[in-house]
Amino acid sequence: MEHSGYCRKEKEIAEIHTDLQTIKRIVMGNGKDGLIVSVPKLTDTVNRLNISVSNLDRNIGKIFQKQDQYEGEKTGKAEVRRRIRWLVGILIGVIVSLIGGLIATIHMLVQ
């Protein structure tokens, strides 16, 4: 019985070792950039994307503000709302696409 328990523990240790090696390859990379390199790059990309989206949002706001000055009050406001929804939809689409790409990249690194 004692020998059997030892073999079971030895098997568990071997499985844990294999899992740790797999995690090490994912984190450190296996001939490619691992998570240790990719995650900071992705974080930087997301931060730059957030800044770009903020700048776009601010500039779009300025454009619509000027446009609203030249249009009639009700007609202008309705048009601005419609375009803002359209642009927000586009921005959301771009963000979702970029996030999907980031997730796909992480997924490829994990495999």
Secondary structure, DSSP 4 states (H G I P E B T S, - for coil): -HHHHHHHHHHHHHHHHHHHHHHHHHHH-SSS--HHHHHHHHHHHHHHHHHHHHHHHHHHHHHHHHHHHHS-HHHHHHHHHHHHHHHHHHHHHHHHHHHHHHHHHHHHHH-
